[in-house]
């Protein structure tokens, strides 16, 4: 997936300025696709040049004009074309796993601290996801069609964080048993 698709997905519901898109990105697609504001602005320019999005300039008093971006029909079609293509599982790229693979080279206490730190980070993210679930998705069967897809994405995030925490616990237990 390219950042272009993540931006199109974020804009498909409603238009947004680059700043608002960055904020929206952080609280939705940004949970599983990271992009800086600079990357988003660069990509918005490319998408506009390709005709996948259009921008409406809105004059503002005492501030620079604001561009409100929206997906064009061509952009919507590009997004659909991408969505119907088969996808491949993404390989794992994780610093912690590389460290653990050669963990015998470092002091065990250092590795255990790193595992505990990761466990805590995943626990924090899990709490965030669970709060979102409680706030917006208490009754999954009664959700609108778009919200059912958002819910499924959230459930994958919950499972991901839960699995990481379980693995960290398993690794800590194994290493402490020595």
N, C-alpha and C positions, 0 to 999 in steps of 0.2 A: 504494500500500500504506500502510496505517496502522500505527502502532506496535502497535496491538492485535494485528494478525496476526503480527507478529514475536514478540510475547510468547507468543501461543498456540503458535506453532511451537516456541519454546524450552521451553515447559511440556509439550508433548504427549508427550514421551518419559518424563518423570518429574517428580513434584512438586518444588517448590523454594521456599525462602523468598525474600523480595524481595532480600535481600543476595546469596544464592546465585544467584538469577536474573540479577542484574546482573553477577556474575562470569562466569556461563555465557554470557551475552549477549556479553561482550567477546571470548570465545574461539570464538565460532561465528557466529551471525547478525550480531554486531557488526562483522564484517569488511566487511559490505555494507549495514548499516542501523545508523546511529548513534543512540544514546539515552543520556541521562544517567541516573544512579540516581534522581534526582528525577522525571524523566519516567516512568521505569518504575514507581515507587511510585504516582504519580498515576494511571497507566493501570491498575494492578492494582486500585485502588479502583473505578474505573469498570467494569472487567470483572466484578468481583464483584457490583456493583450490577445489572448486566445479566444476571447468572446464567450468564456464560460460563466463569467459574472459581469455585471454592469454596476456602475457607481453613479449615484445621484449626489450631486454636490449641494450641501445645505449650508447656506450662509449663517454665520453666527456673529453676534455682536461681541466685541472685545476679545474674541478668540479666533484662531484660524478656522476657515471653512471646514466642515466635516463631510466626509464621503460615506454614504450609506450604500453598502454592497448588497446585491441580491443575485441569486442564481438565475441565469438565462435559460431558455429552453434548450439551447445547445449544451449548457453546463449540466442541466438535469439529465439529458440524454447520455452525456459522457459518464455521469455518475451511475446511471442504470447499466450502461454497457460494462462498466468496471464491475459492478455488483454481480452480474450474471456470469462472469468469468470464473472458472474454478480457481480456488485459492489453495495455497500450500501451507502447511503448518510452519510457523516461524521457529527457527532454531533458537535454543536458549543461549543468551549471551549475558552472563552474570559474573561479575568480578568475584563475588563470594564463592561461587562454585570452583573457580580457578584456584582461589586461595585454599579451599578445602582439599582440592585434588593433591596439592603439594603441602598440605598443612603440617605434615610431619617435620618439615624443615624449620618451622617457627615454634616458639614456646607455646605449649598447650594452653596456658592461661590466656595468651593473646588470642588464640583461635576461639576459645570459649567466650571471651568478651565480645568478639565480633559476632558470634552466633547469637549471643544474648541481645546484642544491639539490634541485629536484624530481626529477631523475634519481636522485640519491642516496636520497631518500625512497622512491621506487618500487622501487629496487634492494633496499632493506632489507625492504620488504613482500614482495617476490618471494622473498627468502631465507626469510622466515617461512613463506610458503606452500609452498615447496619442502621445508622441514623437516617440515611437517605431512604432505606427500605421502609423503616417505620413511618417516616414522614409522608412518603409518596406512594408506596406500593403495598398497603396493608391488605388489599383485596385483589390479588392478581387476576382472578377470573373476570372481574368487572372492569378491568382497564380498557382504555381505547386501544385500537390496533397499534398505533405508534408507541404508546406507553408499554404495551406488552413486549415490544422489541427492546425498549430501553430497560425494562425489568430483566429480561433475559441477559442483557449485557451486565447489569448490576449483579445478578446471581453468579455469573462467571467470575466477576471480581471478588465476590465473597468467597467462592470456592478456592480461588487462587490464593488469597491471603490465608485462609484456613489451612490449606495444604502446606504453604511455606512455614507457618507456625508449627505444624505437626512435624515437619522435617527438621526444623531447628531443634525442637524438643528431642527428637530421636537422636540427632547428632550430638547434642549436649549430653544426653544420657549415656550414649556409647563411649564418648571420650572421657567422661567422668568416671566410668566404671573401670578404667585402667588402673 
